[in-house]
Amino acid sequence: MHEIAPDRLSERLETNSDEIVVLDIRHREEYEDWHILDSTNVDVYDQLVNDPDAAKTDLADLPDKEIVTVCTEGVVSQTATEVLREMGYDATTLTDGMGGWSRVHRHAPVSVDIDGRLLQVARPGKGCLSHVLISDGEAAVFDASHYLDEYEAIIDDHDADLVAVFDTHAHADHVSGGRELATRHDVPYYLHPDDALNVEVTPLEDGQTISIGDIDIEVIHTPGHSEGSVSFDIEGRALLTGDTLFHDSVGRVELGVEAGIEESDVETNAATLYESLQRLLERPDDAVVLPAHDPGSPDPPVTATLGDLRARNADLRRDREEFIETLASDIPDHPPNFERVKRVNVGEESVAEDELGDLELGPNNCAAE
C-alpha cells in the first residue's frame, strides 16, 4: 500500500510544494466546501467506486509529478492511487484522507513586542487557530484543540510550565481540548460562566487581569457569537478575539440559539455582538488581532492589526441597524454537527475519544459571511 502520513504531507507542502500534485477525487460540491489549499479536483469518485478503469480518461492529463490522492477518509483515494500507478504515475494516498488532514497542526511565532513569546498554532484542515503564551518560565494555552501533544511539545521546547488554559468561548466547529489539558496538568481552566453550562471552570469576568509570567492579560467580555464569548488583551499589543472578530468577517450569531443552549434570538445576539465590537474598536490600532479561526487553510502566523481591519473588514463599517439586519438574515451553512459539538463544549454531552475525529469532520463555518 502506497501512503503518506498527513504530517509528512504538510512538511512536504511547506518545503517542496512545486513537486507535488494533491489530487482530490471527491464530488465537486464536497471539494468546494472543504479541501486542502492549492489542491486539484478531478471528480472521479463515482467511477472509482463503480468501474475504476472508467476513471482513466479523466486522469490522463495530470502533470508528470508526484501525486497524492485525497478523499474524505482515505478509502476511495486508495483505488485512485492504484489506477494512477497502473497508468505510470508516481502516486500515493493521503492516510485517512481529509480526516487525517484535519489532525495536522503547524505553529509559528507571532511578532509582538511583549516580555515573552506568543506562538500561533494553526490547524489547516479545520481553519482553527490557537495560541500559546510563554513568559518567565510560565505558559498558557488559548483555544486548544483536543490534540494536546501539539501544545505540550511547544511548552516543553520552551522549557516552561503550563499554568493556565483558556477558551475564548464554547466552540461550535471543534471539540475543545482545554478542560482535558488543564486536568492533565492540574491548572485552572478559564471560561466565562455563561458558556460553562455544566462544566467545572475557573470563571472569567469582564475587566479581570490574569498574569502569565511577566505578562498581564485583560479579559474583555465580548458576547454575541456566544453568550460567554471573551477576548483577551495582551498588554495592548495583541488581541485574542476568539470568534468575535475575524480578519474579514465577524462571528455568526445563531449557533447557540439553534443548538438549543441559548434562550436569546439572532437579532438580540447581533445587537449584542455590535456592542462588543465597538468595545474592541476602542483598543490601539497597532494591536495585532488574532482570531480563533481563519476560513482558508491557515499557514501561521495569520495576523493583522486592528487598524488594518478598520479598512479591510466591511462588517466593522456597518451602522448598527445594517449590521443587525445583515447578520440576522444572511445565515451561511452551519458547521457539521455543530449542535453536538456545542453541547460537548458546554458540558451537556459526552463523546468518546475515538469518535471526536468524525464529529469534527468538515469545515468550520463559524464566520458570519
C-alpha positions as CSV (number, residue, x, y, z in Angstrom):
1,M,0.0,0.0,0.0
2,H,1.4,3.4,-1.0
3,E,0.5,6.0,1.6
4,I,1.8,9.3,3.0
5,A,1.0,10.5,6.6
6,P,-0.7,13.8,7.0
7,D,2.1,15.4,8.9
8,R,4.6,14.3,6.3
9,L,2.5,15.8,3.5
10,S,2.2,19.0,5.5
11,E,6.0,19.2,5.7
12,R,6.4,18.4,2.0
13,L,3.9,21.1,1.0
14,E,5.7,23.7,3.2
15,T,9.2,22.9,1.6
16,N,8.6,21.4,-1.8
17,S,5.1,22.1,-2.9
18,D,6.0,22.5,-6.6
19,E,7.0,18.8,-6.7
20,I,3.6,17.5,-5.6
21,V,0.1,17.5,-7.0
22,V,-2.6,17.0,-4.3
23,L,-5.4,15.3,-6.2
24,D,-8.8,15.4,-4.6
25,I,-11.2,12.9,-6.2
26,R,-14.3,13.8,-4.3
27,H,-17.5,15.2,-5.8
28,R,-17.1,18.9,-6.8
29,E,-19.5,20.1,-4.2
30,E,-17.7,18.4,-1.4
31,Y,-14.4,19.8,-2.7
32,E,-15.7,23.3,-2.9
33,D,-17.0,23.1,0.7
34,W,-13.7,21.9,2.2
35,H,-10.3,21.0,0.7
36,I,-6.5,21.2,1.0
37,L,-5.3,24.6,-0.2
38,D,-4.0,24.6,-3.8
39,S,-5.2,21.0,-4.4
40,T,-6.6,19.9,-7.7
41,N,-10.1,18.4,-8.0
42,V,-11.0,15.8,-10.6
43,D,-14.4,14.4,-9.8
44,V,-14.0,10.7,-10.5
45,Y,-15.4,9.4,-7.2
46,D,-18.3,7.5,-8.8
47,Q,-16.2,5.9,-11.5
48,L,-13.6,4.8,-8.9
49,V,-16.4,3.1,-6.9
50,N,-18.3,1.5,-9.8
51,D,-15.7,1.0,-12.5
52,P,-12.2,2.2,-11.7
53,D,-10.9,1.8,-15.3
54,A,-13.5,4.3,-16.4
55,A,-11.7,7.0,-14.4
56,K,-8.5,6.7,-16.5
57,T,-9.8,9.1,-19.2
58,D,-10.3,11.9,-16.8
59,L,-7.0,11.2,-15.1
60,A,-4.9,11.0,-18.2
61,D,-3.7,14.7,-18.4
62,L,-2.2,15.1,-14.9
63,P,1.2,16.6,-14.6
64,D,4.2,14.3,-14.5
65,K,4.8,14.9,-10.8
66,E,4.3,13.0,-7.6
67,I,0.6,12.7,-7.0
68,V,-1.1,12.4,-3.6
69,T,-4.7,11.3,-3.8
70,V,-7.3,12.5,-1.3
71,C,-10.9,11.7,-0.4
72,T,-12.8,12.0,2.9
73,E,-11.5,9.0,4.7
74,G,-8.6,7.7,2.5
75,V,-10.5,4.7,1.2
76,V,-11.7,5.5,-2.4
77,S,-8.5,7.5,-2.9
78,Q,-6.5,4.2,-2.4
79,T,-8.3,3.0,-5.5
80,A,-7.3,6.2,-7.3
81,T,-3.7,5.6,-6.3
82,E,-3.8,2.1,-7.7
83,V,-5.3,3.3,-11.0
84,L,-2.8,6.1,-11.3
85,R,0.1,3.7,-10.7
86,E,-1.2,1.4,-13.4
87,M,-1.1,4.4,-15.7
88,G,2.5,5.1,-14.8
89,Y,2.1,7.9,-12.3
90,D,4.1,8.1,-9.1
91,A,1.0,8.2,-6.8
92,T,0.4,7.8,-3.0
93,T,-2.6,8.1,-0.8
94,L,-3.1,10.6,2.0
95,T,-3.6,8.4,5.1
96,D,-7.2,8.9,6.4
97,G,-7.9,11.5,3.8
98,M,-9.4,14.8,4.9
99,G,-9.9,13.3,8.3
100,G,-6.2,12.8,8.6
101,W,-5.5,16.3,7.2
102,S,-7.8,17.8,9.9
103,R,-5.3,16.5,12.5
104,V,-2.3,18.4,11.1
105,H,-1.1,21.3,13.3
106,R,1.6,23.9,12.4
107,H,3.0,26.6,14.6
108,A,5.0,29.8,14.3
109,P,5.8,32.8,16.5
110,V,3.7,36.0,16.3
111,S,5.8,39.2,16.1
112,V,4.6,41.3,19.1
113,D,6.6,43.4,21.5
114,I,6.0,41.7,24.8
115,D,8.2,40.3,27.6
116,G,7.8,36.8,26.4
117,R,6.8,34.8,23.3
118,L,3.4,34.3,21.7
119,L,3.0,31.4,19.3
120,Q,0.2,30.7,16.9
121,V,-0.9,27.1,16.3
122,A,-2.8,26.6,13.1
123,R,-4.8,23.6,12.1
124,P,-5.1,24.0,8.3
125,G,-7.6,21.2,7.8
126,K,-10.1,22.9,10.2
127,G,-9.2,26.5,9.8
128,C,-8.6,26.7,13.6
129,L,-6.1,29.0,15.3
130,S,-5.0,28.6,18.9
131,H,-2.2,30.3,20.8
132,V,0.5,29.6,23.3
133,L,1.8,32.4,25.5
134,I,5.2,32.0,27.3
135,S,6.8,34.3,29.8
136,D,9.4,33.9,32.6
137,G,9.1,30.1,32.5
138,E,5.3,30.0,32.6
139,A,2.9,29.1,29.7
140,A,-0.8,29.5,28.9
141,V,-2.7,27.9,26.1
142,F,-5.7,29.6,24.4
143,D,-8.4,27.7,22.4
144,A,-6.7,24.3,22.3
145,S,-7.8,21.5,20.0
146,H,-8.1,18.1,21.6
147,Y,-4.8,17.0,20.1
148,L,-2.9,18.0,23.2
149,D,0.5,16.7,22.3
150,E,0.9,19.6,20.0
151,Y,0.8,22.1,22.8
152,E,2.7,20.1,25.3
153,A,5.6,19.7,22.8
154,I,5.7,23.5,22.3
155,I,5.8,24.2,26.0
156,D,8.5,21.6,26.6
157,D,10.6,23.1,23.8
158,H,10.5,26.4,25.6
159,D,11.3,24.8,29.0
160,A,8.1,26.3,30.5
161,D,5.5,25.1,32.9
162,L,1.8,25.2,31.9
163,V,0.0,27.4,34.5
164,A,-3.4,28.2,32.8
165,V,-5.7,27.1,30.0
166,F,-8.2,29.5,28.4
167,D,-11.1,29.2,25.9
168,T,-12.5,32.3,24.4
169,H,-15.9,30.6,24.2
170,A,-17.6,27.3,23.8
171,H,-16.7,26.5,20.2
172,A,-19.2,25.1,17.6
173,D,-16.8,23.6,15.0
174,H,-14.4,21.6,17.1
175,V,-14.2,19.9,20.5
176,S,-12.0,21.9,22.8
177,G,-9.1,20.2,24.5
178,G,-9.0,22.9,27.1
179,R,-10.6,21.0,30.0
180,E,-8.5,17.9,29.4
181,L,-5.3,19.8,29.1
182,A,-6.0,21.7,32.3
183,T,-6.8,18.4,34.1
184,R,-3.7,16.7,32.9
185,H,-1.5,19.4,34.4
186,D,-3.7,20.4,37.4
187,V,-4.0,24.0,36.4
188,P,-7.0,26.3,36.1
189,Y,-9.3,26.0,33.1
190,Y,-10.7,29.5,32.4
191,L,-14.1,30.0,30.6
192,H,-16.8,32.6,31.0
193,P,-19.6,31.2,33.2
194,D,-22.2,32.0,30.5
195,D,-20.6,29.3,28.3
196,A,-20.0,26.8,31.1
197,L,-23.5,25.3,31.5
198,N,-22.3,22.0,33.0
199,V,-18.6,22.4,33.2
200,E,-16.3,23.0,36.2
201,V,-14.3,26.1,35.3
202,T,-12.4,29.0,36.8
203,P,-14.8,31.7,35.8
204,L,-13.7,34.7,33.7
205,E,-15.1,38.2,34.5
206,D,-15.1,41.4,32.4
207,G,-12.1,43.6,33.3
208,Q,-10.3,40.9,35.2
209,T,-6.5,40.7,34.8
210,I,-4.6,37.4,34.9
211,S,-0.8,37.3,34.9
212,I,1.3,34.7,33.0
213,G,5.0,35.3,34.0
214,D,5.7,38.9,33.4
215,I,2.7,39.5,31.1
216,D,-0.8,40.8,32.1
217,I,-3.9,39.6,30.2
218,E,-7.1,41.7,30.4
219,V,-10.4,39.9,30.0
220,I,-13.0,41.6,27.8
221,H,-16.4,40.1,27.8
222,T,-17.5,40.3,24.1
223,P,-20.8,38.3,23.8
224,G,-22.8,37.9,20.6
225,H,-21.3,34.9,18.9
226,S,-22.0,33.1,22.2
227,E,-23.2,34.5,25.5
228,G,-19.9,33.8,27.1
229,S,-17.5,34.9,24.4
230,V,-14.5,36.8,25.6
231,S,-11.5,38.5,24.1
232,F,-8.1,38.7,25.7
233,D,-6.0,41.9,25.5
234,I,-2.3,41.1,26.0
235,E,-0.8,44.3,27.2
236,G,-2.3,46.3,24.4
237,R,-0.1,44.5,21.9
238,A,-2.3,41.6,20.9
239,L,-6.0,40.9,20.9
240,L,-7.1,37.3,21.0
241,T,-10.6,37.8,19.7
242,G,-11.9,34.2,19.5
243,D,-14.9,34.1,17.1
244,T,-16.0,37.6,17.9
245,L,-13.8,39.3,15.3
246,F,-12.1,37.7,12.3
247,H,-9.9,39.5,9.8
248,D,-12.6,39.6,7.1
249,S,-15.8,39.0,9.0
250,V,-17.3,38.6,12.4
251,G,-18.8,35.7,14.4
252,R,-22.2,34.3,13.4
253,V,-25.0,34.8,15.9
254,E,-27.4,31.9,15.6
255,L,-25.4,28.8,16.6
256,G,-26.2,28.8,20.3
257,V,-29.8,29.5,19.6
258,E,-30.2,26.7,17.1
259,A,-28.2,24.3,19.3
260,G,-30.8,24.9,22.0
261,I,-28.5,26.2,24.6
262,E,-29.3,29.9,24.4
263,E,-32.7,31.5,25.2
264,S,-31.9,34.6,23.1
265,D,-32.7,35.2,19.4
266,V,-30.5,36.1,16.5
267,E,-31.5,39.7,16.4
268,T,-30.7,40.3,20.0
269,N,-27.4,38.4,19.6
270,A,-26.5,40.5,16.6
271,A,-27.1,43.7,18.6
272,T,-25.0,42.4,21.4
273,L,-22.2,41.5,19.0
274,Y,-22.3,45.0,17.5
275,E,-21.7,46.5,21.0
276,S,-18.9,44.0,21.7
277,L,-17.2,45.0,18.5
278,Q,-17.4,48.7,19.5
279,R,-15.5,47.8,22.7
280,L,-12.8,46.1,20.7
281,L,-12.5,49.1,18.4
282,E,-11.5,51.2,21.4
283,R,-8.2,49.3,21.6
284,P,-5.0,50.6,20.0
285,D,-4.8,50.5,16.2
286,D,-1.5,48.7,16.3
287,A,-2.8,45.8,18.4
288,V,-2.4,42.5,16.5
289,V,-5.7,40.8,16.1
290,L,-5.5,37.0,16.5
291,P,-8.8,35.2,16.0
292,A,-9.6,31.6,16.7
293,H,-10.3,30.7,13.1
294,D,-9.3,31.5,9.6
295,P,-11.7,30.4,6.8
296,G,-8.9,29.2,4.5
297,S,-6.1,26.8,5.1
298,P,-4.1,28.9,7.5
299,D,-0.3,28.9,7.5
300,P,0.8,30.6,10.7
301,P,1.2,33.3,11.7
302,V,-2.1,34.7,10.5
303,T,-2.1,38.3,11.7
304,A,-3.5,41.8,11.0
305,T,-3.6,44.9,13.1
306,L,-6.8,46.4,14.4
307,G,-6.1,49.4,12.2
308,D,-5.9,47.1,9.2
309,L,-9.3,45.7,10.0
310,R,-11.0,49.1,10.2
311,A,-10.3,49.4,6.5
312,R,-10.5,45.7,5.5
313,N,-13.4,44.3,7.3
314,A,-16.7,45.5,5.9
315,D,-18.7,44.4,9.0
316,L,-16.9,47.0,11.1
317,R,-18.1,49.8,8.8
318,R,-21.8,48.9,9.0
319,D,-24.0,51.1,11.2
320,R,-25.9,49.3,14.0
321,E,-29.2,48.8,12.1
322,E,-27.5,47.4,8.9
323,F,-25.2,45.2,11.0
324,I,-28.1,43.6,12.8
325,E,-30.2,43.1,9.7
326,T,-27.3,41.6,7.8
327,L,-26.2,39.1,10.5
328,A,-29.8,38.1,11.4
329,S,-30.9,37.5,7.8
330,D,-27.9,36.1,5.9
331,I,-27.2,32.7,7.5
332,P,-24.5,30.6,5.8
333,D,-24.1,26.9,6.0
334,H,-23.7,25.5,9.5
335,P,-20.5,23.8,10.8
336,P,-21.1,20.0,10.6
337,N,-22.6,18.5,13.8
338,F,-22.4,22.0,15.4
339,E,-25.3,21.2,17.9
340,R,-23.4,18.2,19.3
341,V,-20.1,20.0,19.3
342,K,-21.6,22.9,21.2
343,R,-23.2,20.7,23.7
344,V,-19.9,18.8,24.3
345,N,-18.1,22.1,24.9
346,V,-20.6,23.5,27.4
347,G,-20.7,20.1,29.2
348,E,-24.1,19.0,28.2
349,E,-22.9,15.9,26.2
350,S,-20.0,13.5,26.3
351,V,-18.4,11.9,23.2
352,A,-15.9,9.0,23.2
353,E,-12.4,10.0,22.3
354,D,-12.4,7.7,19.2
355,E,-15.5,9.5,17.9
356,L,-14.1,13.0,18.1
357,G,-12.4,13.0,14.6
358,D,-15.7,12.0,12.9
359,L,-17.7,14.6,14.9
360,E,-15.4,17.4,13.7
361,L,-15.0,16.3,10.1
362,G,-15.7,19.2,7.8
363,P,-15.2,23.0,7.5
364,N,-15.5,25.3,10.5
365,N,-18.0,27.8,9.0
366,C,-18.0,30.0,12.1
367,A,-17.8,33.3,10.4
368,A,-21.0,35.3,9.6
369,E,-20.1,35.6,5.9
